[in-house]
Amino acid sequence: MPEVSGWDVSRAIKEVKPDIPVLMITGWTIELDDEQKKIVDGIITKPFSRDSISSVIANVFPNSQGVQGKKGNGRKGVVTIS
């Protein structure tokens, strides 16, 4: 996104609906500062494994069932990787 950064998108989401969890995927190793923690709920760094993405999702969505092991399960809001 050359005109808008992921941080800008995250900030805009949180301004409109602060309770929506925002996960960011990046190729950079990153430590969130206090300002970034207000707009991003979790960071997934590439390359990632099923276990690492499942861990981030479990931290952000503690009541979820985690990552499903198949694609196309038809359930909205559930992240799937195979």
Buried (B, 14 or more C-beta within 10 A) or exposed (E): EEEEEBEEBBBEBBEEEEEEEBBBEEEEEEEBEEEBEEBBBBBBBEEBEEEEBBBBBBEBBEEEEBBBEEEEEEEEEBBEEE
